[in-house]
Amino acid sequence: MNMQTKSTPRENGGAGHAVVVGAGIIGAATALNLQRRGFEVTIIDALPPGEGASFGNAGIAARCAIVPVPVPGILKKLPAMLLDPMGPLSMDFLHVARNAKWFIDYLRHGRASEVERIAAELFKLTDGSIDEHLELARDTGGAPWVTESDYLYIYPKRSDFEAEAFAWDIRRRHGIEHVEVGQAELREMEPDLAANFTFAVRLPQHGFALDPAKLVKGLVETFQKRGGRLLQAKAQAFEFGAEGAHSLITEAGTIAFDRLVIAAGAWSTTLTKQLGARIPLISERGYHIQFRDSGIRQNHPMMVTSGKYVATPMADGLRLAGIVEFKPMSAPPDPRLTERLKRHARLLFPSAELENAETWMGHRPSLPDSLPVIGAVPGHPNVFLAFGHQHIGLSTGPRTGRLVAQLVAGEQVNEDLSAFRVDRF
Ligand SMILES: Cc1cc2nc3c(=O)[nH]c(=O)nc-3n(C[C@H](O)[C@H](O)[C@H](O)COP(=O)(O)OP(=O)(O)OC[C@H]3O[C@@H](n4cnc5c(N)ncnc54)[C@H](O)[C@@H]3O)c2cc1C
């Protein structure tokens, strides 16, 4: 099929034909925002919408998630984390050695001044996350799948919270309000929680997706109802003219575009390297296990800091999501890591029924400075990138989609986006 039927509404007074590669939360939010600006929009994804990282995440719209993983002292903690049979980290050392430059850069960004800078940049994307979600989903099929809620960070003891003073101080200075919750109040809030969690902090102005995949599918369904096209095909290469790339070659034919957005998550660089952009993207693999009939009551989503995973009361059951595994993208999932999450579930909710479980592994798209790329590709002014949202793409998707659509439409953007520049590496 040759799809070079470039109907260019620009010729008819419209904004032009915009193609978005990737139907995850970033691509879906971008496409809806472009559509609102008068573009004729085609989304291309090799899979049905919301089947990448956006399928299985913990679903938190986390305004608070501005402190990156590498922080001062991380290097010293690495060996213990790796040896801990309940730890949050797993590494294939050959893979790490092959990507040594990425890892050295990643750890280098863990010094205090860099963490401060990164947090300030990430806050531009996370602030107002739940409001942005509600606004994006309003009047769409995504609306039933997103809800406001307080978010809890739970700890065995108050001293465990105090040990994270560095991160909480950064959050506090960005105006991220947190309320301390003592043992008795925590019992009241979460009666099924194990008794050895005696302290928590409660974060207002948060929320979560009751089913992140259905949220994305609902957004894309409405995009289609509003006249958007969804093409299920793999984007493979480009056709170039004097002014740069103008058409995308896909398994289903060639598609001409006026503007292109690459929002293909952890797979994005297979396309961007053909444009001469050097972007050090890797996958931080993550896992979930979801229990359909756990029988427990969970009133709030929780970050369980002792295991560095999140427990979310999804529409279809209790989901524990977490683990960072550095391994090639093509390697099969490691069942020992979902087993680890299952053991955590037992410690978190001792009375839970854990038989009916589904497991999942997905790819967080991660750059060494923990910031995404958002902007035009040098030499290809009509091609824009929106990927690399690592652990917080669900939180930052709606804002990113709006910012990218503004850039694509040539509108004035009030935020300084220079930290997300494509050519910063
Ligand atoms: C265990 C875990 C828990 C998480 N928890 C949270 C959380 O609570 N809150 C939060 O904010 N974030 C969380 N995240 C991170 C979040 O899931 C990601 O940052 C986010 O989903 C990335 O979205 P995306 O649209 O960039 O990528 P994806 O959802 O991966 O979408 C990319 C899409 O591009 C398509 N694609 C790729 N290449 C091509 C091609 N060549 N042609 C056509 N299509 C292509 C893929 O099929 C895919 O559908 C978590 C991640 C994991 C793994």
The ligand as a Gaussian input file, in Angstrom:
#p B3LYP/6-31G(d) Opt

LIG

0 1
 C        7.501000      -0.901000      36.173000
 C        7.263000       0.524000      35.739000
 C        6.536000       1.366000      36.549000
 C        6.314000       2.695000      36.155000
 N        5.536000       3.514000      36.936000
 C        5.299000       4.789000      36.558000
 C        4.454000       5.619000      37.323000
 O        3.855000       5.205000      38.320000
 N        4.284000       6.913000      36.942000
 C        4.919000       7.411000      35.848000
 O        4.789000       8.600000      35.575000
 N        5.677000       6.611000      35.045000
 C        5.887000       5.323000      35.381000
 N        6.667000       4.510000      34.581000
 C        7.300000       5.078000      33.395000
 C        6.325000       5.178000      32.232000
 O        5.658000       3.940000      32.051000
 C        7.070000       5.529000      30.934000
 O        7.928000       6.628000      31.140000
 C        6.076000       5.898000      29.850000
 O        5.108000       4.897000      29.696000
 C        6.784000       6.139000      28.525000
 O        5.782000       6.427000      27.577000
 P        6.126000       6.533000      26.030000
 O        4.891000       6.941000      25.355000
 O        7.352000       7.380000      25.876000
 O        6.588000       5.058000      25.635000
 P        5.764000       3.722000      25.345000
 O        4.555000       3.629000      26.179000
 O        6.743000       2.610000      25.412000
 O        5.255000       3.928000      23.865000
 C        6.125000       3.874000      22.758000
 C        5.352000       3.278000      21.623000
 O        6.117000       3.392000      20.419000
 C        5.885000       2.248000      19.648000
 N        7.003000       2.119000      18.705000
 C        8.296000       1.975000      19.004000
 N        9.041000       1.927000      17.883000
 C        8.190000       2.040000      16.848000
 C        8.344000       2.066000      15.443000
 N        9.563000       1.991000      14.868000
 N        7.248000       2.163000      14.675000
 C        6.008000       2.254000      15.220000
 N        5.805000       2.243000      16.558000
 C        6.880000       2.152000      17.360000
 C        5.789000       1.123000      20.660000
 O        5.082000       0.010000      20.116000
 C        5.055000       1.805000      21.810000
 O        3.656000       1.603000      21.752000
 C        6.877000       3.173000      34.941000
 C        7.578000       2.298000      34.108000
 C        7.752000       0.983000      34.484000
 C        8.484000       0.059000      33.556000

